[in-house]
Every structure is written in C-alpha cells, then in structure tokens.
Amino acid sequence: MKKENRKMAQQRRAEEHRKKEIRRKVSKILAVCIPILVIGSGSYIDDFEDQLIGAHPGDTVEVNVTFPDPYSLNTDLSGAEAVFTVTINGIYE
C-alpha cells in the first residue's frame, strides 16, 4: 500500500513538473508577441482567433487552446492545453 502511495505521489509530482514546463514554454512563446492578428487568417492555433471575436479595444480575453498533436513548431507542446491572456489594443480594417 505504501509503495502504491509513493508511486502515485511520484506520478503526481512528475505531472506537475510537466505542466510547469509547459507553462514556462508557453510564456516564452508569449514573450515573442506578434502585435497584429488577422481574424480568419488561420495563422494561430485552432479556435484561437474565434475566441477573440466580439472583443473590443481595452478588453482582456482568456483564450483556451490545445496545441495540435503533433505540434511541429515545438514538439514539447504537442497536445498540451494552454490559456493565453490577450489584451485587445485596437481593431483595424
């Protein structure tokens, strides 16, 4: 029983470490922010752009995505879930 508990605790710590690493890598991606996003361009992860529709300048939106699996730009993020906090600075036509 104690061995099972120890194993479960190790697995939980490993999963927490994996999630922490994913958050760190996602933060690095965000640090290299592209200031202009064209809605409908399909240049971001699926559903990213759709979650910004209806937002107005000054709004902050949390965008929930799951990286594709495989994700060729960074294989460590393949299949990972992430939340991006996006502030709308302006809307242009």
C-alpha positions in Angstrom: 0.0 0.0 0.0 2.8 2.4 0.9 4.6 1.6 -2.3 1.5 2.4 -4.3 1.0 5.8 -2.5 4.7 6.6 -3.1 4.3 5.7 -6.8 1.2 7.9 -7.1 2.9 10.8 -5.4 5.8 10.5 -7.8 3.5 10.4 -10.8 1.7 13.5 -9.4 5.0 15.3 -9.0 6.1 14.3 -12.5 2.8 15.6 -14.0 3.0 18.9 -12.0 6.6 19.3 -13.3 5.4 18.6 -16.9 2.7 21.3 -16.5 5.1 23.8 -15.1 7.5 23.2 -18.0 4.6 23.7 -20.5 3.6 27.0 -18.8 7.3 28.1 -19.0 7.5 27.3 -22.7 4.2 29.0 -23.4 5.4 32.1 -21.5 8.4 32.2 -23.8 6.1 32.0 -26.8 4.1 34.9 -25.5 7.2 36.9 -24.9 7.7 37.0 -28.7 4.3 38.5 -29.3 3.1 39.3 -32.8 1.2 42.6 -32.4 -1.2 42.2 -35.3 -3.6 39.3 -35.7 -5.8 39.0 -38.7 -9.0 37.3 -37.8 -9.7 34.5 -40.3 -6.0 34.1 -41.3 -5.7 30.7 -39.6 -2.2 31.6 -38.6 -2.8 30.7 -34.9 -3.8 27.5 -33.1 -7.3 26.3 -34.0 -10.0 28.3 -32.2 -7.6 31.0 -31.0 -8.9 33.6 -33.4 -12.6 32.6 -32.9 -12.4 33.3 -29.2 -11.4 37.0 -29.8 -14.4 37.7 -32.0 -16.7 40.3 -30.2 -13.9 41.7 -28.0 -13.3 45.4 -28.1 -10.2 47.6 -27.6 -9.2 47.6 -23.9 -10.8 44.1 -23.3 -8.7 41.3 -21.9 -9.7 37.9 -23.1 -8.6 34.5 -21.9 -8.1 32.2 -24.9 -8.1 28.5 -24.1 -6.4 26.2 -26.7 -5.0 22.8 -27.1 -1.8 22.6 -29.2 -2.1 20.2 -32.1 -0.5 16.8 -31.7 2.0 16.7 -33.2 2.9 20.4 -33.0 5.9 20.9 -35.3 6.9 24.3 -34.0 7.7 22.9 -30.6 7.2 19.2 -30.0 7.2 19.6 -26.2 3.9 21.4 -26.5 2.2 18.7 -28.7 -1.3 18.1 -27.3 -0.8 20.5 -24.3 -3.6 22.7 -23.1 -2.8 26.4 -22.6 -4.5 29.6 -21.6 -3.4 32.8 -23.3 -4.3 36.2 -21.8 -4.8 38.6 -24.7 -5.4 42.4 -24.4 -7.1 43.9 -27.4 -5.2 47.1 -28.2 -7.1 48.1 -31.3 -9.2 46.8 -34.2 -8.4 47.8 -37.7 -9.9 47.1 -41.1 
